[in-house]
Amino acid sequence: MNCITCIEYIIVGIMIISAVLAVEWRDLLAAAVGMAAVSLFASLLFFMLQAPDVAMTEAAIGAALSGAIFIFAIKRTQRFETEEEEKPGWWVRW
């Protein structure tokens, strides 16, 4: 296993962590940034897999445009997700 493969595994791990955090955060703005981070790391992974056209499209559409639309929508609504009672996390509900 060479160094490039190790870097690819690290990027995939960061993507998984960012996705889980984006789902679990109550602050919707932070969740939107987490979603954009997943897309940004995906575009970096596409670039490392020698698909620069897909990487540029993912960075432009997935990270930038989708993230901006989510942030504008959150600014027009409530920033924090509210619930009547606090429920346990997804790992307890299974």
Secondary structure, DSSP 8 states (H G I E B T S, - for coil): --HHHHHHHHHHHHHHHHHHHHHH-SBHHHHHHHHHHHHHHHHHHHHHTT-HHHHHHIIIIIIIIHHHHHHHHHHHS-SB---SS----HHHH-
